[in-house]
Amino acid sequence: MKQVFGVGIILILVGCQDMPLENEAADTVIKSPTNENLRLVGGYRSTDDDCQLTGETSFTVNFLDDAADLVSCPTGSDAAESLVDMYAAREVAQTGGYTVYSIPRR
């Protein structure tokens, strides 16, 4: 009887074993914004700013202005929200997870 009881306990414990972390992590997909249409030059307000000064590409050429900076931020980010609050930033486009803003220099 002890052997049957022992085997039963082992089977219960094996059945309760957690799934390995590797399988759980493999099911998680994290999508980062892509910048295929953008030439991100560097942080706009600081070097580690998520909002980046944006250079000329075939996508951005129509949004460039000599009296404004073109800045791209991850769409919906706190950095984008604070950029709009701090400056008179005007949204001009969205692409690949980024929102592109024009910010007057004067």
HELIX and SHEET records of a PDB file:
HELIX    1   1 LYS A    2  GLY A   15  1                                  14    
HELIX    2   2 LEU A   21  ASP A   27  1                                   7    
HELIX    3   3 VAL A   61  PHE A   63  5                                   3    
HELIX    4   4 ASP A   78  MET A   86  1                                   9    
SHEET    1   A 5 ARG A  39  GLY A  43  0                                        
SHEET    2   A 5 GLN A  52  GLY A  55 -1                                        
SHEET    3   A 5 ALA A  68  PRO A  74 -1                                        
SHEET    4   A 5 TYR A  98  PRO A 104 -1                                        
SHEET    5   A 5 ARG A  90  THR A  95 -1                                        
END                                                                             
